[in-house]
Amino acid sequence: MKFLDNIKTGAKLIGGFMIVVVIIIAVSILNYFNMKDLNRGTTTLYNDGLKPIINIENAESSLLSMRGDAFKYLAISSQRQDILKTIESEKTTIANYLGEYRKANLSSDQERALGELEDAITNYYKTLDTFISFVDKGENETAIKSASDGGDLSNARKAVGTATKKVIDLTVNKADGEKNSSDSTFATAQFWLIGIALLSIILAIIMGVTITRNIAIPLAQTTGALMKISEGDLLRDSDTTAMVDIPGSKDGSLIKKIESKAREKMLNRKDEIGDISKSL
């Protein structure tokens, strides 16, 4: 790299280190943004996948408890007032869980499915109120028929189960999509980090070898000339043939030609080695 001959030694060394620093900074920035993307994916997976599923399943659990309370209301007449309070409390709990689910970043399909679930739950509540009114009137057989397979209460409960399953399936599918996106982000980040690391190593080796050769070889030639001066030979230029091997050269003309080119190159340098060569 001829341009290095015109750069001072200090600037070469500092420049080489600065390039390494820039590479380290670039890798660090890339790593930061990749880690940020991975963290975003993990957070999204938790907020829009895991938590919503937990909320829906908790709501479903409260609905199952309500179903059991309906049968208790039929069977245990002495506790009916307490059971009614429990049912109202469970309605509030279900509403809270569905509200928490709605806070997630829902897709349009999830929004529609949640609306269907809320409608199914509303219908279930109405059917449950009818069931309770049958019990209060002493029409236990009618109430049992409603709660039995094929009855209004049973069908309303099954509709809630179907709507709940649809919401859960959509939420799980979205979570799977977020997981796949996170896996893709990780694979891309891994590829870039390994690629940049290898490129940095290769670049560092090339820079190290190039700068070292640019300084060490001419410095060795200049040292040879100084050693001759120390021996009293004041008429010798720097030894520019130290690194030249020309097999078969008999008259030395080719060596002299190379000597001339190497000497000219040394004198044309604008760094400290060029200054020393001119002085010699």
N, C-alpha and C positions, 0 to 999 in steps of 0.2 A: 504494500500500500504506500505509494509514493508520497501521498499527502502527509503522512506521518513524519517525513523528513523535514517538513517545514513547521513542525509543532515542537515547542520547547518540552524538555523531558518532564518537568514538573506538571505541565498541562496534560501530557500524555497519561501520566500515572493518575493524576486526579480525575481526568476524563474517564479513564478505564474504571476507576472505583465508582464514579458517579453513574456510569452506565449500569453497573451492577446494582447500585442503589435504586435506580429507576426501575430495573427489572423486578427487584424485590417489592417495591411499592406497587407496581402493576399487578404482580401475583397476589399481593395482600388485598388490593382493591377488588380484584376478581373473586378472591376467596370470600371477602366480606359480602359481596352482592349474592354470591351463590348460597352462602349460609343464610342470608336474609330470605332468599327465595324458599329455601328448605324450611326455615322457621315459619314462613307464611303458610306454606303447604300444610305443615303440622298443625298450626293454629286453626286453619280453615277446616282441616279434617276433624279436629276436636269440636269446634264451635258449630259447624254445619253438618257434622256426621254423627259423632258419638253422643253429644248432649241432646240433640233432637230425638234420637232413637230412645235414649233413656227417658225423656219426657213423655214420649208417646207410650212406651211400655208401662211407665208409672200410671198414666191415665187409664190404660187398659186394665191394670191391676186394680185400680179404684172401681172401675166398672164391674169387674168380677166380684169385688167385695159388695157392691151395691146389689148385684144379683143374689148373692147369699143373704143379704139383709132382707130382700123381698120375700124369700122363703121363710126367714125367721119371723117376719111380720105376719105371715100366714099362720105359722105354727105356734108362736108364743104371744098370746094376746096381752099378757100382763106387761110386756116390754115394748109395746107398739109406739108409745110416745118417744121413748129413747131411740128406738130404731129409726123413726122419722127424722129425728135430729141428726143421727149418724148419716142418713141418706143425703140430707141437705148439706152436711159438711163435706161429704164425698163429691157432691156436685161442684162445690166451690173448689175443691182440690183438683178435680178434672179440668175445670175452667182455667185454673192457674197453670197447670201443665201444658195445656193447649196454647195458652198465651206465651209461655216460654218457648214453645216450639215455633210459634209464629215469628219470634225475634230473630231466628236464624235466617241466613241468606237463602231463601227458598226459590226454587225454580217455578216457572209457571205451572208445570205439572203438579208440583208439590202443593202449590196454592190451591189448585182445583181439588186435589185429593183431600186436602185439609178441610175445604168447604164441604165436600161430600161427607166427611167424617162428622163434622159439626152438625150437619143436617140429620145424619143418622142418629147421633146422640140425642138431639132435640126430640126426634120422633120416639126414641126409646124412653125418654123421660115422660112423654105424654102417655105412652102405653103403660109405663110403670104406674103413673098416677091412676090410670083406669083400673089397673090390677089392684091397687090399694083401695080404691073405692068399692070394688067388688068385695074385698075382704071386710071392709067397714060395714057393708050392707048385709054381711053374712052369706054372700053368694060365693062360698068357698069353692064349689065345684066349677063355677064359671072362671074363677081366678086360677084354679089349677089347670083348667083347659087352656087358658091364655098362656100360662107358663110352660105347658107341655109342648113337645115337638109338633110344629105345625101351627101352634097358637100365635096370637098377635105379639105377645111379649117375647116369646121364643124367636119369632121371625125378626122382630126389631133388634133383638140382641145379636142375632146372626148377621144382620146388616151392618151393625156396628163393628163386628169382628172382621167382616169383609173389607170395610172401609179402612179400618186400622191396619190391616195387612197391606193394603195398597199404599198407604202412607209410609209404612216401614220399608216396603220394598223400594219405593222411589228414593227414600233417604239412604238406604244401603247402596243403591246404584250410584247415587251422587258421591257417597263416601268412597266407593271403589274408584270412581273417576278422579277424585282428588288424590287418592293413593297412587294411581297410575301416573298422574301429573307429577307428583313428588318424586316417584321413581325415575321418571324421565329427566327431571331437573337434576337429580343426583347423578345420573349417568352422564348428562351433559357437563356438569361441573367437574366430574372426575376426568372426563376426556380433556377438557380445557386445562385443568391443573396439571395433568401429566404431560400434555403437549407443551405447555408453556415452560414447565420445569425442564423438560428435555431440551427445548430450544434455548433456554437460558444457560444450561450447562454447556451446550455446544458453542453458543456465542461467547461465553466466558472463556472457554478453552481457546477459541480462535483469537479473541482479543489478547489473552495472556501470551500465546505463542507469537502473535504478530508484533506486539509491543516489545516483548523480550528480544526477538530477533532484530527488530529495528534499533534497539539500543545496544544489545550485547555484541553482535557481530562487528559493527563499525568501531565499537569501543575496544574490542580485542585487536583490531587492526591498528588503531591509534596507539594502544599499549605497546604493540610490537615496535612501532617507530620510536616511542619514548625510551624503550629498553635499548635500542641501538644508539640513541643519543647519549644514554647513560654510559654506554661503552666507549663513547668518544666519536662515534660516526655521525658527524653533523651534516653530512651531505645526502642522507637517505630520507626519502619521503616515507610516509606511512606504508606498511607492508600490505598492499592491496591484493596480493596473490595468495595470502594465507589460506583462503578457502577455495582456491581454484586448482583443479586437477585436469590437465589436458593431455591425455595419453597420445603418444606418437608425435608430439611437437618436437622437432629437431632444432630448428633455427631460433626458436624462442620468439618469433615475430607475433604469433597469436597470443602468447602470454603478455608480451609488451602491449598489444592492442587492448587486452582485457585490463591490464594495469592502468592504462590511460583512461579507459571508461570508468573504472572503479574509482580512480583518483578524482576524476571530474565529478562523479556522483557525490563523493565525500565532500568536495569543495562547494558543491551547490546546495548542500543541506543548510537549513536556516536554524537548526537547533544548536545546542551546546557542542555536540560532536562536530558539526560543521565549523563552528568557531575554532575548536581545537585543531581541526585539520588545516584551516587557513593559517593559524599561528605556526603550525609545524612547517 
